[in-house]
Amino acid sequence: MSERPLLIVQMDMAAEKEDEFNEWYNNKHIPEILAVKGFVSGKRYKTLKGSPKYLAVYEFENAEVIKDAMKDEEFAKAGKDFQDNYQPHASNMAVYTYIPVEK
């Protein structure tokens, strides 16, 4: 398991927007986020049962880059695209940032 800090995003998406949302998220949003300095990986998951259905896990290089990465203009631009096109159709959304527990 990685020792890197994580950004966790989870949500449900309205059924009528799911296909478009998944296409956008996989092919546009994740590459945009990974282009932001400080992010090193991103992966999406969906639940087998329950809600929220979708989970995205992004890794940061280290804890020191989190604030700068989250304030980056490209990060804001990627977020605005979501807000304008998909947030009205999202529910049960939560965003968390985690750092590793010291040993």
JOSULQUI-V119471 format. One line per field, one symbol per residue. ss: DSSP state (~ for helix, > for strand, _ for the rest). phi: phi as a letter, one per 20 degrees, with the letter a starting at -180 (. if undefined). burial: 1 if it has 9 or more other ideal C-beta (glycine too) atoms within 8 Angstrom, else 0. Layout:
ss->???
phi->???
burial->???
//
This chain:
ss->_____>>>>>>>>_~~~~~~~~~~~~~~~~~~~~____>>>>>>>>_______>>>>>>>__~~~~~~~~~_~~~~~~~~~~~~~_~~~>>>>>>>>>_____
phi->.fdefcddccadcggfdgffffffffdcfggfffffgoedbbbdccffanbffdcdcddegaffegffffefgfffffffgfgfdcgfdeblebccdcdfffe
burial->0001111111111100110011011101110111010110010100100001011111110000110111010111110011000110110111001000000
//
